[in-house]
Amino acid sequence: MNFRDASLAIRKFISVQTDNPDLLKAQYRAFTRQMPMMYLILISSTWALAITHSGVAPGWLTAGVPIILTFGCAVRVAFWWRSRKIDPAPEKAHAALLRTNRLAAFIAFAFTAWSFALVPYGDAYQRSHVAFYMAITVISCIFCLMYVRSAAFIVAIVVNGAFIGFFASSGQPTFIAIAINVLLVSAGMMSIVLTNFRNFEQMVVSQQRTEALSNDNFQLANLDSLTGLANRRAFFAQLEKELAAARFNGTRLALGVMDLDGFKPVNDLYGHSVGDRLLVQVAERLSGLLKASTAFRLGGDEFAIIAPVIPENDELVFNANAISRSLREPYKMPEGTVHISASMGIAVYPDLASNLEQLFDRADYALYHAKRRERGGAVLFDEVHESQINVEARIENALREANFDTELSVLFQPIVNIDLDRAVGFEALARWESPSLGRVSPGSFIPIAERAGIISSLTQPLLKRALAAASTWDPQLRLAFNLSAHDLNSDAGVLSLISIIDQSKFDPRRLDLEITETAFAHDFAQVKQSVERLRLLGCGISLDDFGTGYSSLTRLHALPLTKIKIDRSFVTELHLKPASYKIVKSLLTLSQEMGLDCVVEGVESEEELTTLIALGATNVQGYLFAPPLDIAGAKAFVAPPSRIRIFA
């Protein structure tokens, strides 16, 4: 090592390093505790020495200089005492430590010079007191300065260097022995200072690593790894925090729960990697639209928005619809252009929601209505929804307490073949007469039973009754029976259905089990497996309400379907609606191309029937022919001569 390198190493050793901001702050905090103690030790020891020399040394040495030194120390005590509760910026901490480093040399020189100035005065005891003062006081100062290595070494070099040199050259054996003793003690002491400083530095570095690891764990626990948005865990924590703030400040808080429409078919058609990239683009677009609000990914294709600063309700819904419109814009992918939409449910605190659970549940309920009636738009939870919740809660409670063997009944609506001019089967339709609620519409109780997870408790007794009634029909008539996605989502559920069919006297080859496209939104692999089991039994599989969901042709082709049913929403006044006309025509063509039978639902007028005949429809169903009939009515409908009879 040359002189220049050695000089740089020494300069670095005695300077305050700035490469670790956390270390600077830790040194600063340690100094706020240590420095007042050091200055108080200096003040008390100085006045003790001054008092022992007050009768033999000049007054300016025993009073004037100690007063000046005490004033300087008191100023520094006040500074460090005020700094105790400050969490400084690294720049401020470095400036304070650098100032301390410089003051250390000045204070060490000042106190050493004053001590030597007292040596000529007094007897051997008083000169020994000077030596004791310098040796002991400097040790306490060095230990107080140990967290800034450079300051501790500066004080040690200035004070102990001068002490050892002065007393070693005194010619007095006692002082020479003391000088040698101080030299050895200083060497050991500085070694301890170095070790403690290294341990202190390592402790800070370990804390940094622990904090970094904790931050990484926090990121993993609270951030969605795919989109970078805060996740479900962070969402509920933030919602609780914002709700508490709104409650405290007396302000409103809006929560939006959003679901992507058409996302699952994208996964089916292009694969999950494209679906993941689509979610990333949705998250980026959503984040770019929000200013005072925060977006979260709750899981899958479900997102949420917390808005602590909200306008009036009309503007709130307008803004939410603007978000939905923006998310409906096409997404450019290397594989092709993707089109999806986003439905949103909104709830507002304290309007109709007083706590976290209510706020989330009511936003979710509004989302449910958005997906049913305003798909691709936003719905705000209001008084009507609250009334519906109360009604639905009563229906759910009644369902849970119901005796389905006595309260449920089955009606049958004819399916008519236009070419044969007669009924070829019936669709079984559920009816419920509740002792407490009276007659409840299937459009009300079936969705509630599905959401409550008790639909299978209805399916099984209804299927038994329908099969028992159909067993008495003409062997040429078929029975159509609706299944819920819940009925197909487990092996146990489908095995129960197979058992009921086996135990009935009805030929499973005359049974068409209808499933809706919403079943695909569940576990498609399980649904496919369940459908294949039922198909092996001989049952036909119909896709109900075809065209109203988001099924891809890939999934339709993957299922062993035998029939599709065109939803009545496309049939109503199709002779007056060119779009409905084209959709029905396309669906009829599709069914022919796929080799599937097709039933058109909801035929209610002669004009609709005439148009369907022109399009080539064969099997139709609706009030034009008959409403749902009881067992006797169904038998009468097909009794000879069984020709098409329009129900008046």
Secondary structure by P-SEA (a helix, b strand, c coil): ccaaaaaaaaaaaaccccccaaaaaaaaaaaaacaaaaaaaaaaaaaaaaaaaccccccccccaaaaaaaaaaaaaaaaaaaaccccccaaaaaaaaaaaaaaaaaaaaaaaaaaaaacccccaaaaaaaaaaaaaaaaaaaaaacccaaaaaaaaaaaaaaaaaaaaacccaaaaaaaaaaaaaaaaaaaaaaaaaaaaaaaaaaaaaaaaaaaaaaaaaccccccccccaaaaaaaaaaaaaaaaaacbbbbbbbbbbcaaaaaaaaccaaaaaaaaaaaaaaaaaacccbbbbbccccbbbbbbcccccaaaaaaaaaaaaaaaaccccccccbbbbbbbbbbbbcccccccaaaaaaaaaaaaaaaaaccccccccccaaaaaaaaaaaaaaaaaaaccccccbbbbbbbbcccccccccbbbbbbbbbbccccccccccaaaaaaaacaaaaaaaaaaaaaaaaaccccccbbbbbbbcccccccaaaaaaaaaaaaacccccccbbbbbcccccccaaaaaaaaaaaaaaabbbbbbcccccccccaaaaaaccccbbbbcccccccccccaaaaaaaaaaaaaaaaabbbbbbcccccaaaaaaaaaacccccccccccccccaaaaaaaacccccccccc
